[in-house]
Structure formats: structure tokens, C-alpha cells
Amino acid sequence: MTIFISVPWLMTDHGLSREVFGSHSPRQNHILNVCFTVNGMVEKFGGTAGNIAYSLSLLHEKPIILATIGKDYQGYFDWLESNSLPSEGIKIISEEFTAGRILPPIKPTIRLRIHLEP
């Protein structure tokens, strides 16, 4: 399975999230232009590849990640190593940055739908 690596940056709460993003519809993304200061940002390592590999390792599996990563790979590789996950299957693209996104603070919501077949 080949899937992506991503480094999302999460904005820490700045008090405007409900005002700015609360009534915004995803269908309006093309007209959304927002600028404000934030108290800070937190770097999180993830992407489907890292999340699945980490979860499999918790089940005592030995996952191998096959993906690409940008020239800013060192922090992600340090995270992989600290979680005993291999990086040998990850190709470094030295002229690009790793895929990323900046996310506003959101209230956590957990939705689980489990369907088990006999």
C-alpha cells in the first residue's frame, strides 16, 4: 500500500475561530480570504502513511512506509525513529517541501461507525 505523508500545522486557539470559520461552508472556499494573528502553531506529523504505520505498530505489526517526502524530512524521520517506525521505504524529494496544510483550531468530534461481518 502506497499512501501519502503530510505535516499539518494546527493553529492554537485565537478566539476568532467560531466567528471566522463557524458559519463558513466548504462550498465557499473559493471566496474565503482571512487574515488574523494567532497565539501560535503546533506541528503534528501524520498523513495517511504515518497514521496507518503508527496504528499497525501499536498492534505489534512491522509496517513499511512507501511514500515520498520533501527536503524538510528530518523532523518527520526523528518522529518515526522515536516511534520505532522504519524510514527506509520513504524517498526524499530534495527540491520540494513535504505536503502540508494549516488548520484552524477545531472542537474535537469523534464519530465511529463499525460494521463487522461474520
MOHU-V702630 format. One record per residue. N is the residue number from 1. RES is the residue in one letter. PSI is psi in degrees with one decimal (none if undefined). Layout:
BEGIN
<<N,RES,PSI> <N,RES,PSI>>
END
This chain:
BEGIN
<<1,M,125.4> <2,T,122.0> <3,I,176.1> <4,F,162.3> <5,I,142.9> <6,S,150.8> <7,V,91.3> <8,P,144.9> <9,W,123.6> <10,L,125.3> <11,M,137.4> <12,T,156.9> <13,D,131.3> <14,H,4.0> <15,G,-7.7> <16,L,-4.2> <17,S,-42.4> <18,R,-41.3> <19,E,-44.0> <20,V,-46.6> <21,F,-14.0> <22,G,-43.9> <23,S,6.4> <24,H,132.7> <25,S,140.5> <26,P,-23.7> <27,R,-9.7> <28,Q,10.1> <29,N,-33.3> <30,H,-15.8> <31,I,2.2> <32,L,122.4> <33,N,105.1> <34,V,138.4> <35,C,125.2> <36,F,163.3> <37,T,152.6> <38,V,159.1> <39,N,-23.9> <40,G,176.8> <41,M,148.9> <42,V,128.3> <43,E,130.3> <44,K,142.2> <45,F,136.9> <46,G,-130.1> <47,G,156.5> <48,T,-43.3> <49,A,-51.0> <50,G,-40.1> <51,N,-44.9> <52,I,-43.5> <53,A,-44.7> <54,Y,-46.1> <55,S,-41.8> <56,L,-37.4> <57,S,-31.6> <58,L,-22.7> <59,L,15.1> <60,H,26.6> <61,E,167.4> <62,K,77.7> <63,P,153.8> <64,I,126.0> <65,I,124.1> <66,L,105.9> <67,A,177.3> <68,T,157.0> <69,I,155.5> <70,G,-173.9> <71,K,-11.1> <72,D,33.3> <73,Y,-21.7> <74,Q,-43.4> <75,G,-39.6> <76,Y,-42.1> <77,F,-36.9> <78,D,-41.7> <79,W,-43.6> <80,L,-47.8> <81,E,-41.0> <82,S,-18.2> <83,N,17.0> <84,S,39.2> <85,L,140.3> <86,P,151.4> <87,S,3.0> <88,E,-28.3> <89,G,5.3> <90,I,123.0> <91,K,129.5> <92,I,124.7> <93,I,99.5> <94,S,-16.2> <95,E,5.3> <96,E,158.9> <97,F,156.5> <98,T,143.9> <99,A,140.7> <100,G,172.7> <101,R,158.1> <102,I,125.0> <103,L,139.6> <104,P,159.3> <105,P,136.5> <106,I,153.7> <107,K,124.3> <108,P,134.9> <109,T,131.2> <110,I,123.4> <111,R,121.4> <112,L,133.6> <113,R,113.0> <114,I,128.9> <115,H,114.4> <116,L,129.0> <117,E,144.6> <118,P,none>>
END
